[in-house]
Amino acid sequence: MSTTLYHGEPNGPSLTVLATLFAKEVPAELVRIDLVRGERHTLACAQEPQVAMSVEGEGPVLLVEGEAMTDSVFLACYLDDVGQGAALRPTDPYGRWEAMTWCRQMIERTAPAAAYLGCRAHPPGADAALLERIGSVDLRARWEQILAGNFSEDHLGDSRTKIRQAVEKIEKRLAGRQWLMGTFSIADIESYAWLAGMVPLVPEAFAWRPRTEAWLARVKASPAVAKALSLARTPEPAASWSVGPEINRWG
Amino acid sequence: MRSVTLYHWEPNANSGKPMLALMEKGVAFDSHYLDLLSFDQHKREYLAVNPQGTIPAMLHGDRVLTESTAIMEYVDEVFAGPRLMPADPRDRWRVRWWMKFMDQWLAPSFSMIGWQVFVGPAVRDKDPKELHAAIERIPLPERRVAWRKAISGEFGAEELEESRRRVALGIRMLEEELARRPWLASNQYSLADINGFNLAYGLPVVWPELSNDELTPRILRWLRTIYARPATKACWAMGRTSMAQRVAILEQPHTSPGQPA
């Protein structure tokens, strides 16, 4: 089966997919693209609906037998299904429900907040010609706002709150356990991928959070995540951000 | 008492997803209808079940499950009956991609307009003091904002216009996707179709200028085929409001182009 992964620096959604791919030993050609420069929109599959309209924003693309697949948590579920070795989701249905709802919170609340704060601290860049190629009107609008440096104080404050809430939740969850779901799982990878870069940007969220601090180090040192991080081309991959998911429009 | 209890509102949107999944699997459940328009979901009795005050919630034995899409996956895995997730890993990815796209991108736009034209006006006439107290009881701050906007009709012209753009684009995307295969995300009926039906069953009534037999024949065929399933019929029969009754339009046969709808 021909599999190609187009990915950026190992941070955020690219880190989730790279680490899962390595953990599950799925053979794939790895192709580096500059997500921070919007290079995803130059791929031949860029206008496929699942790429153009991916809720995730500028995430990696997995091409399997010609089908372009996006959205890192679901790519991780796919890789967990087709790969080798230990399962990266709990084996019982209730445990899987917990893992999926955990990741949903990450996708819906934490990821937009982290991408917003990350893009403000480390602005991505794309030229006008590239912006015109972006198929999704709302993704293009997010790019334009970020390139213009328009960050709303409301959204910044709300984003910091969401990061604090995510860390509080992790700290609580880790009472008496090493990993969020009991064993190393997609939930650990996905949570680490969005939060590692938030430590310097929202330091108050991580203050006096000893279990979270130890867990961050544990995830970073896990073989699959360490291998993904070893692909970094910048000194600090957790400072590599591109336009992320939309912050909830309402309710 | 049955081992499954479902707290739900109408067979519509999030509530309808686990209702229909349970009924497709043939799982009998105790139904607790919560009247969203009377703010039952924020009353003490229900907050004891789900402190977030969101619906639906499912009790299975002594476990409480929330988040309608994740509940559906659980229901499919834990109970016997027809499988509602395909066996092929790539098909499963597609089911999840579509459910997320609908849950996070398309449904909020349908919902904003639905709250503007249905939910807001339906509760606006209540005693203002009672309304104020009801809103203050809502646990999630985002939901408090949403209710205030809906009640006072404060959705801005720009955000409503953006929602209309998304509805029109989402309808085109569904129509195109249904040209690729018989069901939305795979060659078998799946959770993506259950999710999609909950979102789209009212389309030909609410958006007749965008979705009809002439413009979107595949969507209409898809909706009619799903509504013809015994589980869907039984599920929508549990509806109590005019909103769920919109499904009746799917009993009408296909209208050929040129004929009056």
Interface residues (C-beta under 8 A of the other chain):
Chain A: P49 Q50 M53 S54 V55 V64 E67 M69 T70 D71 F74 L75 C77 Y78 D81 V82 P93 Y94 R96 W97 M100 T101 R104 I107 E108 V137 D138 P245 E246 N248 R249 W250 G251
Chain B: R63 L65 T66 E67 T69 A70 I71 E73 Y74 E77 V78 P89 R90 R92 W93 R94 R96 W97 K100 F101 Q104 W105 P108 S109 S111 M112 E142 R143 V145 A146 W147 K149 F155 E159 E162 R165 R166 M173 E176 E177
